[in-house]
Amino acid sequence: MMRQDGTTARKAGKRRVPEWRLNKRTFEVPYLMKLGNIGRQEALALIARHNGDRDEITAELFSRRGRSH
């Protein structure tokens, strides 16, 4: 939630979301390789470059797709 004084995190109990869904998971390398049609080294570099952030990785893969076609 954004407020004037900064971002505040709400407690998981109030949102009624299981704790396991709140933690961001990184992509698995074989899945990324297949999704992006890339090699293992490139997939590992992509994960490292974005610190495992799924949203950023997905955005980069889809931007690459748009350029290749």
Predicted model as a PDB file, atoms N, CA, C, CB and O in Angstrom, pLDDT in the B-factor column:
MODEL        1                                                                  
ATOM      1  N   MET A   1       0.841  -1.161   0.000  1.00 51.00           N  
ATOM      2  CA  MET A   1       0.000   0.000   0.000  1.00 51.00           C  
ATOM      3  C   MET A   1       0.894   1.234   0.000  1.00 51.00           C  
ATOM      4  CB  MET A   1      -0.961  -0.008   1.209  1.00 51.00           C  
ATOM      5  O   MET A   1       1.829   1.320   0.795  1.00 51.00           O  
ATOM      6  N   MET A   2       0.620   2.174  -0.870  1.00 49.00           N  
ATOM      7  CA  MET A   2       1.407   3.407  -0.944  1.00 49.00           C  
ATOM      8  C   MET A   2       0.730   4.501  -0.137  1.00 49.00           C  
ATOM      9  CB  MET A   2       1.594   3.856  -2.410  1.00 49.00           C  
ATOM     10  O   MET A   2      -0.483   4.695  -0.213  1.00 49.00           O  
ATOM     11  N   ARG A   3       1.532   5.205   0.629  1.00 53.00           N  
ATOM     12  CA  ARG A   3       1.077   6.369   1.377  1.00 53.00           C  
ATOM     13  C   ARG A   3       2.066   7.493   1.147  1.00 53.00           C  
ATOM     14  CB  ARG A   3       0.931   6.053   2.895  1.00 53.00           C  
ATOM     15  O   ARG A   3       3.121   7.285   0.548  1.00 53.00           O  
ATOM     16  N   GLN A   4       1.731   8.673   1.616  1.00 57.00           N  
ATOM     17  CA  GLN A   4       2.633   9.806   1.435  1.00 57.00           C  
ATOM     18  C   GLN A   4       3.966   9.582   2.122  1.00 57.00           C  
ATOM     19  CB  GLN A   4       1.994  11.073   1.958  1.00 57.00           C  
ATOM     20  O   GLN A   4       5.006  10.015   1.624  1.00 57.00           O  
ATOM     21  N   ASP A   5       3.942   8.911   3.256  1.00 56.00           N  
ATOM     22  CA  ASP A   5       5.170   8.726   4.011  1.00 56.00           C  
ATOM     23  C   ASP A   5       5.947   7.485   3.588  1.00 56.00           C  
ATOM     24  CB  ASP A   5       4.855   8.648   5.472  1.00 56.00           C  
ATOM     25  O   ASP A   5       6.941   7.140   4.228  1.00 56.00           O  
ATOM     26  N   GLY A   6       5.525   6.814   2.539  1.00 54.00           N  
ATOM     27  CA  GLY A   6       6.268   5.663   2.029  1.00 54.00           C  
ATOM     28  C   GLY A   6       5.402   4.429   1.902  1.00 54.00           C  
ATOM     29  O   GLY A   6       4.189   4.469   2.112  1.00 54.00           O  
ATOM     30  N   THR A   7       6.047   3.339   1.554  1.00 56.00           N  
ATOM     31  CA  THR A   7       5.356   2.078   1.362  1.00 56.00           C  
ATOM     32  C   THR A   7       5.249   1.340   2.687  1.00 56.00           C  
ATOM     33  CB  THR A   7       6.078   1.215   0.318  1.00 56.00           C  
ATOM     34  O   THR A   7       6.218   1.250   3.441  1.00 56.00           O  
ATOM     35  N   THR A   8       4.078   0.822   2.957  1.00 56.00           N  
ATOM     36  CA  THR A   8       3.890   0.015   4.163  1.00 56.00           C  
ATOM     37  C   THR A   8       3.405  -1.357   3.752  1.00 56.00           C  
ATOM     38  CB  THR A   8       2.890   0.684   5.148  1.00 56.00           C  
ATOM     39  O   THR A   8       2.577  -1.489   2.850  1.00 56.00           O  
ATOM     40  N   ALA A   9       3.908  -2.354   4.398  1.00 58.00           N  
ATOM     41  CA  ALA A   9       3.507  -3.724   4.078  1.00 58.00           C  
ATOM     42  C   ALA A   9       2.354  -4.132   4.988  1.00 58.00           C  
ATOM     43  CB  ALA A   9       4.705  -4.709   4.231  1.00 58.00           C  
ATOM     44  O   ALA A   9       2.375  -3.875   6.191  1.00 58.00           O  
ATOM     45  N   ARG A  10       1.356  -4.766   4.399  1.00 55.00           N  
ATOM     46  CA  ARG A  10       0.256  -5.276   5.205  1.00 55.00           C  
ATOM     47  C   ARG A  10       0.589  -6.682   5.663  1.00 55.00           C  
ATOM     48  CB  ARG A  10      -1.074  -5.256   4.416  1.00 55.00           C  
ATOM     49  O   ARG A  10       1.364  -7.384   5.014  1.00 55.00           O  
ATOM     50  N   LYS A  11       0.018  -7.086   6.756  1.00 54.00           N  
ATOM     51  CA  LYS A  11       0.270  -8.426   7.278  1.00 54.00           C  
ATOM     52  C   LYS A  11      -0.453  -9.468   6.432  1.00 54.00           C  
ATOM     53  CB  LYS A  11      -0.172  -8.527   8.750  1.00 54.00           C  
ATOM     54  O   LYS A  11      -1.526  -9.203   5.890  1.00 54.00           O  
ATOM     55  N   ALA A  12       0.136 -10.649   6.323  1.00 47.00           N  
ATOM     56  CA  ALA A  12      -0.423 -11.718   5.493  1.00 47.00           C  
ATOM     57  C   ALA A  12      -1.794 -12.148   6.002  1.00 47.00           C  
ATOM     58  CB  ALA A  12       0.526 -12.922   5.460  1.00 47.00           C  
ATOM     59  O   ALA A  12      -2.662 -12.499   5.202  1.00 47.00           O  
ATOM     60  N   GLY A  13      -2.006 -12.126   7.311  1.00 50.00           N  
ATOM     61  CA  GLY A  13      -3.281 -12.545   7.881  1.00 50.00           C  
ATOM     62  C   GLY A  13      -4.435 -11.680   7.431  1.00 50.00           C  
ATOM     63  O   GLY A  13      -5.552 -12.174   7.275  1.00 50.00           O  
ATOM     64  N   LYS A  14      -4.192 -10.410   7.220  1.00 56.00           N  
ATOM     65  CA  LYS A  14      -5.251  -9.506   6.775  1.00 56.00           C  
ATOM     66  C   LYS A  14      -5.634  -9.768   5.325  1.00 56.00           C  
ATOM     67  CB  LYS A  14      -4.814  -8.055   6.944  1.00 56.00           C  
ATOM     68  O   LYS A  14      -6.788  -9.598   4.934  1.00 56.00           O  
ATOM     69  N   ARG A  15      -4.666 -10.177   4.546  1.00 63.00           N  
ATOM     70  CA  ARG A  15      -4.948 -10.425   3.128  1.00 63.00           C  
ATOM     71  C   ARG A  15      -5.510 -11.808   2.886  1.00 63.00           C  
ATOM     72  CB  ARG A  15      -3.696 -10.244   2.309  1.00 63.00           C  
ATOM     73  O   ARG A  15      -6.037 -12.088   1.809  1.00 63.00           O  
ATOM     74  N   ARG A  16      -5.404 -12.667   3.873  1.00 71.00           N  
ATOM     75  CA  ARG A  16      -5.861 -14.058   3.758  1.00 71.00           C  
ATOM     76  C   ARG A  16      -5.218 -14.778   2.577  1.00 71.00           C  
ATOM     77  CB  ARG A  16      -7.378 -14.101   3.618  1.00 71.00           C  
ATOM     78  O   ARG A  16      -5.870 -15.526   1.848  1.00 71.00           O  
ATOM     79  N   VAL A  17      -3.923 -14.532   2.411  1.00 68.00           N  
ATOM     80  CA  VAL A  17      -3.131 -15.182   1.375  1.00 68.00           C  
ATOM     81  C   VAL A  17      -2.167 -16.116   2.089  1.00 68.00           C  
ATOM     82  CB  VAL A  17      -2.369 -14.136   0.466  1.00 68.00           C  
ATOM     83  O   VAL A  17      -1.516 -15.706   3.049  1.00 68.00           O  
ATOM     84  N   PRO A  18      -2.061 -17.364   1.641  1.00 69.00           N  
ATOM     85  CA  PRO A  18      -1.113 -18.280   2.284  1.00 69.00           C  
ATOM     86  C   PRO A  18       0.313 -17.732   2.212  1.00 69.00           C  
ATOM     87  CB  PRO A  18      -1.178 -19.672   1.624  1.00 69.00           C  
ATOM     88  O   PRO A  18       0.703 -17.094   1.234  1.00 69.00           O  
ATOM     89  N   GLU A  19       1.068 -17.992   3.255  1.00 69.00           N  
ATOM     90  CA  GLU A  19       2.439 -17.479   3.353  1.00 69.00           C  
ATOM     91  C   GLU A  19       3.301 -17.921   2.176  1.00 69.00           C  
ATOM     92  CB  GLU A  19       3.080 -17.938   4.656  1.00 69.00           C  
ATOM     93  O   GLU A  19       4.142 -17.154   1.707  1.00 69.00           O  
ATOM     94  N   TRP A  20       3.101 -19.165   1.684  1.00 63.00           N  
ATOM     95  CA  TRP A  20       3.936 -19.669   0.600  1.00 63.00           C  
ATOM     96  C   TRP A  20       3.714 -18.898  -0.701  1.00 63.00           C  
ATOM     97  CB  TRP A  20       3.659 -21.146   0.377  1.00 63.00           C  
ATOM     98  O   TRP A  20       4.584 -18.903  -1.571  1.00 63.00           O  
ATOM     99  N   ARG A  21       2.570 -18.238  -0.847  1.00 64.00           N  
ATOM    100  CA  ARG A  21       2.312 -17.481  -2.067  1.00 64.00           C  
ATOM    101  C   ARG A  21       2.910 -16.086  -2.023  1.00 64.00           C  
ATOM    102  CB  ARG A  21       0.832 -17.387  -2.310  1.00 64.00           C  
ATOM    103  O   ARG A  21       3.039 -15.432  -3.058  1.00 64.00           O  
ATOM    104  N   LEU A  22       3.279 -15.622  -0.825  1.00 65.00           N  
ATOM    105  CA  LEU A  22       3.830 -14.280  -0.698  1.00 65.00           C  
ATOM    106  C   LEU A  22       5.298 -14.217  -1.091  1.00 65.00           C  
ATOM    107  CB  LEU A  22       3.662 -13.786   0.714  1.00 65.00           C  
ATOM    108  O   LEU A  22       5.781 -13.166  -1.512  1.00 65.00           O  
ATOM    109  N   ASN A  23       6.004 -15.316  -0.960  1.00 67.00           N  
ATOM    110  CA  ASN A  23       7.428 -15.349  -1.302  1.00 67.00           C  
ATOM    111  C   ASN A  23       7.599 -15.507  -2.801  1.00 67.00           C  
ATOM    112  CB  ASN A  23       8.147 -16.492  -0.558  1.00 67.00           C  
ATOM    113  O   ASN A  23       7.024 -16.411  -3.407  1.00 67.00           O  
ATOM    114  N   LYS A  24       8.397 -14.619  -3.403  1.00 63.00           N  
ATOM    115  CA  LYS A  24       8.654 -14.735  -4.843  1.00 63.00           C  
ATOM    116  C   LYS A  24       9.619 -15.873  -5.088  1.00 63.00           C  
ATOM    117  CB  LYS A  24       9.217 -13.414  -5.423  1.00 63.00           C  
ATOM    118  O   LYS A  24      10.648 -15.982  -4.421  1.00 63.00           O  
ATOM    119  N   ARG A  25       9.289 -16.714  -6.036  1.00 65.00           N  
ATOM    120  CA  ARG A  25      10.181 -17.806  -6.414  1.00 65.00           C  
ATOM    121  C   ARG A  25      10.860 -17.447  -7.722  1.00 65.00           C  
ATOM    122  CB  ARG A  25       9.409 -19.150  -6.540  1.00 65.00           C  
ATOM    123  O   ARG A  25      10.305 -16.716  -8.543  1.00 65.00           O  
ATOM    124  N   THR A  26      12.051 -17.960  -7.907  1.00 65.00           N  
ATOM    125  CA  THR A  26      12.748 -17.707  -9.164  1.00 65.00           C  
ATOM    126  C   THR A  26      12.362 -18.784 -10.172  1.00 65.00           C  
ATOM    127  CB  THR A  26      14.291 -17.673  -8.952  1.00 65.00           C  
ATOM    128  O   THR A  26      11.837 -19.837  -9.810  1.00 65.00           O  
ATOM    129  N   PHE A  27      12.629 -18.500 -11.431  1.00 73.00           N  
ATOM    130  CA  PHE A  27      12.388 -19.483 -12.475  1.00 73.00           C  
ATOM    131  C   PHE A  27      13.397 -20.609 -12.350  1.00 73.00           C  
ATOM    132  CB  PHE A  27      12.460 -18.836 -13.872  1.00 73.00           C  
ATOM    133  O   PHE A  27      14.522 -20.394 -11.899  1.00 73.00           O  
ATOM    134  N   GLU A  28      13.005 -21.786 -12.742  1.00 85.00           N  
ATOM    135  CA  GLU A  28      13.950 -22.892 -12.833  1.00 85.00           C  
ATOM    136  C   GLU A  28      14.634 -22.794 -14.195  1.00 85.00           C  
ATOM    137  CB  GLU A  28      13.235 -24.286 -12.643  1.00 85.00           C  
ATOM    138  O   GLU A  28      14.013 -22.408 -15.185  1.00 85.00           O  
ATOM    139  N   VAL A  29      15.892 -23.139 -14.234  1.00 89.00           N  
ATOM    140  CA  VAL A  29      16.702 -22.966 -15.444  1.00 89.00           C  
ATOM    141  C   VAL A  29      16.134 -23.725 -16.643  1.00 89.00           C  
ATOM    142  CB  VAL A  29      18.126 -23.423 -15.182  1.00 89.00           C  
ATOM    143  O   VAL A  29      16.014 -23.128 -17.712  1.00 89.00           O  
ATOM    144  N   PRO A  30      15.773 -25.020 -16.526  1.00 90.00           N  
ATOM    145  CA  PRO A  30      15.229 -25.713 -17.712  1.00 90.00           C  
ATOM    146  C   PRO A  30      13.949 -25.059 -18.249  1.00 90.00           C  
ATOM    147  CB  PRO A  30      14.943 -27.173 -17.372  1.00 90.00           C  
ATOM    148  O   PRO A  30      13.737 -25.005 -19.460  1.00 90.00           O  
ATOM    149  N   TYR A  31      13.106 -24.568 -17.348  1.00 88.00           N  
ATOM    150  CA  TYR A  31      11.882 -23.898 -17.781  1.00 88.00           C  
ATOM    151  C   TYR A  31      12.209 -22.615 -18.541  1.00 88.00           C  
ATOM    152  CB  TYR A  31      10.981 -23.586 -16.574  1.00 88.00           C  
ATOM    153  O   TYR A  31      11.611 -22.332 -19.579  1.00 88.00           O  
ATOM    154  N   LEU A  32      13.155 -21.846 -18.021  1.00 89.00           N  
ATOM    155  CA  LEU A  32      13.562 -20.607 -18.685  1.00 89.00           C  
ATOM    156  C   LEU A  32      14.170 -20.887 -20.047  1.00 89.00           C  
ATOM    157  CB  LEU A  32      14.558 -19.840 -17.820  1.00 89.00           C  
ATOM    158  O   LEU A  32      13.928 -20.152 -21.005  1.00 89.00           O  
ATOM    159  N   MET A  33      14.959 -21.950 -20.134  1.00 90.00           N  
ATOM    160  CA  MET A  33      15.577 -22.309 -21.405  1.00 90.00           C  
ATOM    161  C   MET A  33      14.514 -22.591 -22.457  1.00 90.00           C  
ATOM    162  CB  MET A  33      16.492 -23.526 -21.233  1.00 90.00           C  
ATOM    163  O   MET A  33      14.631 -22.159 -23.604  1.00 90.00           O  
ATOM    164  N   LYS A  34      13.490 -23.312 -22.063  1.00 90.00           N  
ATOM    165  CA  LYS A  34      12.422 -23.651 -22.993  1.00 90.00           C  
ATOM    166  C   LYS A  34      11.564 -22.431 -23.318  1.00 90.00           C  
ATOM    167  CB  LYS A  34      11.554 -24.766 -22.418  1.00 90.00           C  
ATOM    168  O   LYS A  34      11.206 -22.212 -24.476  1.00 90.00           O  
ATOM    169  N   LEU A  35      11.237 -21.646 -22.311  1.00 87.00           N  
ATOM    170  CA  LEU A  35      10.396 -20.469 -22.491  1.00 87.00           C  
ATOM    171  C   LEU A  35      11.038 -19.448 -23.420  1.00 87.00           C  
ATOM    172  CB  LEU A  35      10.101 -19.830 -21.150  1.00 87.00           C  
ATOM    173  O   LEU A  35      10.380 -18.901 -24.306  1.00 87.00           O  
ATOM    174  N   GLY A  36      12.328 -19.194 -23.211  1.00 88.00           N  
ATOM    175  CA  GLY A  36      13.004 -18.178 -23.996  1.00 88.00           C  
ATOM    176  C   GLY A  36      13.758 -18.706 -25.190  1.00 88.00           C  
ATOM    177  O   GLY A  36      14.328 -17.934 -25.961  1.00 88.00           O  
ATOM    178  N   ASN A  37      13.768 -20.037 -25.354  1.00 90.00           N  
ATOM    179  CA  ASN A  37      14.531 -20.663 -26.429  1.00 90.00           C  
ATOM    180  C   ASN A  37      15.988 -20.198 -26.361  1.00 90.00           C  
ATOM    181  CB  ASN A  37      13.911 -20.326 -27.814  1.00 90.00           C  
ATOM    182  O   ASN A  37      16.565 -19.750 -27.351  1.00 90.00           O  
ATOM    183  N   ILE A  38      16.569 -20.321 -25.149  1.00 92.00           N  
ATOM    184  CA  ILE A  38      17.936 -19.875 -24.900  1.00 92.00           C  
ATOM    185  C   ILE A  38      18.737 -21.014 -24.282  1.00 92.00           C  
ATOM    186  CB  ILE A  38      17.953 -18.631 -23.978  1.00 92.00           C  
ATOM    187  O   ILE A  38      18.172 -22.014 -23.840  1.00 92.00           O  
ATOM    188  N   GLY A  39      20.037 -20.858 -24.256  1.00 94.00           N  
ATOM    189  CA  GLY A  39      20.920 -21.860 -23.675  1.00 94.00           C  
ATOM    190  C   GLY A  39      21.013 -21.730 -22.157  1.00 94.00           C  
ATOM    191  O   GLY A  39      20.529 -20.769 -21.560  1.00 94.00           O  
ATOM    192  N   ARG A  40      21.650 -22.728 -21.559  1.00 93.00           N  
ATOM    193  CA  ARG A  40      21.758 -22.777 -20.100  1.00 93.00           C  
ATOM    194  C   ARG A  40      22.534 -21.580 -19.539  1.00 93.00           C  
ATOM    195  CB  ARG A  40      22.432 -24.076 -19.672  1.00 93.00           C  
ATOM    196  O   ARG A  40      22.106 -20.973 -18.557  1.00 93.00           O  
ATOM    197  N   GLN A  41      23.663 -21.240 -20.149  1.00 95.00           N  
ATOM    198  CA  GLN A  41      24.477 -20.121 -19.663  1.00 95.00           C  
ATOM    199  C   GLN A  41      23.718 -18.801 -19.752  1.00 95.00           C  
ATOM    200  CB  GLN A  41      25.780 -20.027 -20.459  1.00 95.00           C  
ATOM    201  O   GLN A  41      23.798 -17.970 -18.849  1.00 95.00           O  
ATOM    202  N   GLU A  42      22.988 -18.616 -20.839  1.00 94.00           N  
ATOM    203  CA  GLU A  42      22.214 -17.384 -21.002  1.00 94.00           C  
ATOM    204  C   GLU A  42      21.078 -17.311 -19.985  1.00 94.00           C  
ATOM    205  CB  GLU A  42      21.651 -17.290 -22.426  1.00 94.00           C  
ATOM    206  O   GLU A  42      20.765 -16.233 -19.480  1.00 94.00           O  
ATOM    207  N   ALA A  43      20.464 -18.447 -19.686  1.00 91.00           N  
ATOM    208  CA  ALA A  43      19.393 -18.482 -18.679  1.00 91.00           C  
ATOM    209  C   ALA A  43      19.936 -18.143 -17.298  1.00 91.00           C  
ATOM    210  CB  ALA A  43      18.718 -19.867 -18.653  1.00 91.00           C  
ATOM    211  O   ALA A  43      19.309 -17.389 -16.554  1.00 91.00           O  
ATOM    212  N   LEU A  44      21.088 -18.687 -16.952  1.00 91.00           N  
ATOM    213  CA  LEU A  44      21.705 -18.385 -15.661  1.00 91.00           C  
ATOM    214  C   LEU A  44      22.093 -16.906 -15.578  1.00 91.00           C  
ATOM    215  CB  LEU A  44      22.943 -19.275 -15.436  1.00 91.00           C  
ATOM    216  O   LEU A  44      21.922 -16.275 -14.536  1.00 91.00           O  
ATOM    217  N   ALA A  45      22.611 -16.363 -16.667  1.00 93.00           N  
ATOM    218  CA  ALA A  45      22.982 -14.951 -16.684  1.00 93.00           C  
ATOM    219  C   ALA A  45      21.748 -14.058 -16.541  1.00 93.00           C  
ATOM    220  CB  ALA A  45      23.733 -14.614 -17.978  1.00 93.00           C  
ATOM    221  O   ALA A  45      21.804 -13.021 -15.881  1.00 93.00           O  
ATOM    222  N   LEU A  46      20.658 -14.454 -17.148  1.00 92.00           N  
ATOM    223  CA  LEU A  46      19.411 -13.694 -17.064  1.00 92.00           C  
ATOM    224  C   LEU A  46      18.894 -13.667 -15.632  1.00 92.00           C  
ATOM    225  CB  LEU A  46      18.349 -14.291 -18.001  1.00 92.00           C  
ATOM    226  O   LEU A  46      18.464 -12.621 -15.146  1.00 92.00           O  
ATOM    227  N   ILE A  47      18.933 -14.804 -14.957  1.00 89.00           N  
ATOM    228  CA  ILE A  47      18.500 -14.875 -13.563  1.00 89.00           C  
ATOM    229  C   ILE A  47      19.402 -14.001 -12.692  1.00 89.00           C  
ATOM    230  CB  ILE A  47      18.514 -16.340 -13.059  1.00 89.00           C  
ATOM    231  O   ILE A  47      18.911 -13.274 -11.828  1.00 89.00           O  
ATOM    232  N   ALA A  48      20.700 -14.067 -12.912  1.00 91.00           N  
ATOM    233  CA  ALA A  48      21.643 -13.280 -12.118  1.00 91.00           C  
ATOM    234  C   ALA A  48      21.472 -11.784 -12.377  1.00 91.00           C  
ATOM    235  CB  ALA A  48      23.081 -13.705 -12.428  1.00 91.00           C  
ATOM    236  O   ALA A  48      21.534 -10.982 -11.445  1.00 91.00           O  
ATOM    237  N   ARG A  49      21.258 -11.411 -13.628  1.00 92.00           N  
ATOM    238  CA  ARG A  49      21.126  -9.998 -13.988  1.00 92.00           C  
ATOM    239  C   ARG A  49      19.919  -9.353 -13.317  1.00 92.00           C  
ATOM    240  CB  ARG A  49      21.016  -9.849 -15.498  1.00 92.00           C  
ATOM    241  O   ARG A  49      19.970  -8.185 -12.933  1.00 92.00           O  
ATOM    242  N   HIS A  50      18.839 -10.107 -13.178  1.00 89.00           N  
ATOM    243  CA  HIS A  50      17.605  -9.562 -12.594  1.00 89.00           C  
ATOM    244  C   HIS A  50      17.389 -10.017 -11.151  1.00 89.00           C  
ATOM    245  CB  HIS A  50      16.408  -9.971 -13.439  1.00 89.00           C  
ATOM    246  O   HIS A  50      16.307  -9.825 -10.595  1.00 89.00           O  
ATOM    247  N   ASN A  51      18.406 -10.615 -10.548  1.00 87.00           N  
ATOM    248  CA  ASN A  51      18.331 -11.092  -9.158  1.00 87.00           C  
ATOM    249  C   ASN A  51      17.129 -12.004  -8.917  1.00 87.00           C  
ATOM    250  CB  ASN A  51      18.266  -9.906  -8.203  1.00 87.00           C  
ATOM    251  O   ASN A  51      16.549 -12.009  -7.832  1.00 87.00           O  
ATOM    252  N   GLY A  52      16.765 -12.770  -9.934  1.00 85.00           N  
ATOM    253  CA  GLY A  52      15.693 -13.746  -9.801  1.00 85.00           C  
ATOM    254  C   GLY A  52      14.291 -13.163  -9.821  1.00 85.00           C  
ATOM    255  O   GLY A  52      13.334 -13.881  -9.532  1.00 85.00           O  
ATOM    256  N   ASP A  53      14.136 -11.888 -10.153  1.00 85.00           N  
ATOM    257  CA  ASP A  53      12.812 -11.257 -10.182  1.00 85.00           C  
ATOM    258  C   ASP A  53      12.030 -11.775 -11.391  1.00 85.00           C  
ATOM    259  CB  ASP A  53      12.936  -9.699 -10.233  1.00 85.00           C  
ATOM    260  O   ASP A  53      12.385 -11.502 -12.537  1.00 85.00           O  
ATOM    261  N   ARG A  54      10.975 -12.516 -11.120  1.00 85.00           N  
ATOM    262  CA  ARG A  54      10.182 -13.160 -12.178  1.00 85.00           C  
ATOM    263  C   ARG A  54       9.595 -12.149 -13.153  1.00 85.00           C  
ATOM    264  CB  ARG A  54       9.061 -13.984 -11.565  1.00 85.00           C  
ATOM    265  O   ARG A  54       9.585 -12.385 -14.362  1.00 85.00           O  
ATOM    266  N   ASP A  55       9.104 -11.024 -12.635  1.00 86.00           N  
ATOM    267  CA  ASP A  55       8.477 -10.028 -13.501  1.00 86.00           C  
ATOM    268  C   ASP A  55       9.487  -9.420 -14.477  1.00 86.00           C  
ATOM    269  CB  ASP A  55       7.833  -8.925 -12.657  1.00 86.00           C  
ATOM    270  O   ASP A  55       9.188  -9.252 -15.659  1.00 86.00           O  
ATOM    271  N   GLU A  56      10.665  -9.096 -13.989  1.00 90.00           N  
ATOM    272  CA  GLU A  56      11.688  -8.509 -14.857  1.00 90.00           C  
ATOM    273  C   GLU A  56      12.192  -9.516 -15.888  1.00 90.00           C  
ATOM    274  CB  GLU A  56      12.858  -7.991 -14.020  1.00 90.00           C  
ATOM    275  O   GLU A  56      12.423  -9.163 -17.045  1.00 90.00           O  
ATOM    276  N   ILE A  57      12.360 -10.764 -15.471  1.00 90.00           N  
ATOM    277  CA  ILE A  57      12.817 -11.801 -16.398  1.00 90.00           C  
ATOM    278  C   ILE A  57      11.793 -12.012 -17.503  1.00 90.00           C  
ATOM    279  CB  ILE A  57      13.077 -13.125 -15.653  1.00 90.00           C  
ATOM    280  O   ILE A  57      12.146 -12.093 -18.679  1.00 90.00           O  
ATOM    281  N   THR A  58      10.529 -12.099 -17.123  1.00 88.00           N  
ATOM    282  CA  THR A  58       9.465 -12.289 -18.111  1.00 88.00           C  
ATOM    283  C   THR A  58       9.402 -11.109 -19.068  1.00 88.00           C  
ATOM    284  CB  THR A  58       8.109 -12.478 -17.416  1.00 88.00           C  
ATOM    285  O   THR A  58       9.241 -11.297 -20.274  1.00 88.00           O  
ATOM    286  N   ALA A  59       9.526  -9.900 -18.545  1.00 91.00           N  
ATOM    287  CA  ALA A  59       9.479  -8.713 -19.397  1.00 91.00           C  
ATOM    288  C   ALA A  59      10.613  -8.725 -20.419  1.00 91.00           C  
ATOM    289  CB  ALA A  59       9.552  -7.443 -18.545  1.00 91.00           C  
ATOM    290  O   ALA A  59      10.401  -8.407 -21.590  1.00 91.00           O  
ATOM    291  N   GLU A  60      11.812  -9.091 -19.979  1.00 92.00           N  
ATOM    292  CA  GLU A  60      12.934  -9.130 -20.917  1.00 92.00           C  
ATOM    293  C   GLU A  60      12.737 -10.206 -21.979  1.00 92.00           C  
ATOM    294  CB  GLU A  60      14.242  -9.373 -20.166  1.00 92.00           C  
ATOM    295  O   GLU A  60      13.023  -9.976 -23.154  1.00 92.00           O  
ATOM    296  N   LEU A  61      12.252 -11.379 -21.576  1.00 89.00           N  
ATOM    297  CA  LEU A  61      12.034 -12.450 -22.553  1.00 89.00           C  
ATOM    298  C   LEU A  61      10.991 -12.044 -23.590  1.00 89.00           C  
ATOM    299  CB  LEU A  61      11.595 -13.739 -21.844  1.00 89.00           C  
ATOM    300  O   LEU A  61      11.162 -12.322 -24.777  1.00 89.00           O  
ATOM    301  N   PHE A  62       9.911 -11.390 -23.157  1.00 88.00           N  
ATOM    302  CA  PHE A  62       8.887 -10.987 -24.116  1.00 88.00           C  
ATOM    303  C   PHE A  62       9.359  -9.837 -25.001  1.00 88.00           C  
ATOM    304  CB  PHE A  62       7.615 -10.589 -23.386  1.00 88.00           C  
ATOM    305  O   PHE A  62       8.932  -9.729 -26.151  1.00 88.00           O  
ATOM    306  N   SER A  63      10.232  -8.981 -24.483  1.00 90.00           N  
ATOM    307  CA  SER A  63      10.767  -7.919 -25.339  1.00 90.00           C  
ATOM    308  C   SER A  63      11.697  -8.512 -26.393  1.00 90.00           C  
ATOM    309  CB  SER A  63      11.516  -6.860 -24.495  1.00 90.00           C  
ATOM    310  O   SER A  63      11.750  -8.016 -27.519  1.00 90.00           O  
ATOM    311  N   ARG A  64      12.431  -9.569 -26.040  1.00 86.00           N  
ATOM    312  CA  ARG A  64      13.278 -10.251 -27.021  1.00 86.00           C  
ATOM    313  C   ARG A  64      12.436 -10.900 -28.109  1.00 86.00           C  
ATOM    314  CB  ARG A  64      14.152 -11.304 -26.335  1.00 86.00           C  
ATOM    315  O   ARG A  64      12.793 -10.856 -29.286  1.00 86.00           O  
ATOM    316  N   ARG A  65      11.319 -11.503 -27.715  1.00 79.00           N  
ATOM    317  CA  ARG A  65      10.430 -12.147 -28.679  1.00 79.00           C  
ATOM    318  C   ARG A  65       9.924 -11.173 -29.721  1.00 79.00           C  
ATOM    319  CB  ARG A  65       9.262 -12.784 -27.969  1.00 79.00           C  
ATOM    320  O   ARG A  65       9.868 -11.491 -30.909  1.00 79.00           O  
ATOM    321  N   GLY A  66       9.554  -9.982 -29.269  1.00 70.00           N  
ATOM    322  CA  GLY A  66       9.023  -8.968 -30.181  1.00 70.00           C  
ATOM    323  C   GLY A  66      10.053  -8.529 -31.203  1.00 70.00           C  
ATOM    324  O   GLY A  66       9.704  -8.233 -32.346  1.00 70.00           O  
ATOM    325  N   ARG A  67      11.311  -8.481 -30.810  1.00 63.00           N  
ATOM    326  CA  ARG A  67      12.370  -8.048 -31.735  1.00 63.00           C  
ATOM    327  C   ARG A  67      12.738  -9.122 -32.740  1.00 63.00           C  
ATOM    328  CB  ARG A  67      13.605  -7.643 -30.960  1.00 63.00           C  
ATOM    329  O   ARG A  67      13.176  -8.810 -33.847  1.00 63.00           O  
ATOM    330  N   SER A  68      12.564 -10.393 -32.366  1.00 55.00           N  
ATOM    331  CA  SER A  68      13.014 -11.460 -33.260  1.00 55.00           C  
ATOM    332  C   SER A  68      12.044 -11.736 -34.410  1.00 55.00           C  
ATOM    333  CB  SER A  68      13.223 -12.722 -32.471  1.00 55.00           C  
ATOM    334  O   SER A  68      12.430 -12.334 -35.414  1.00 55.00           O  
ATOM    335  N   HIS A  69      10.796 -11.308 -34.271  1.00 51.00           N  
ATOM    336  CA  HIS A  69       9.804 -11.604 -35.324  1.00 51.00           C  
ATOM    337  C   HIS A  69       9.559 -10.434 -36.179  1.00 51.00           C  
ATOM    338  CB  HIS A  69       8.507 -12.062 -34.741  1.00 51.00           C  
ATOM    339  O   HIS A  69       8.757 -10.506 -37.110  1.00 51.00           O  
TER     340      HIS A  69                                                      
ENDMDL                                                                          
END                                                                             
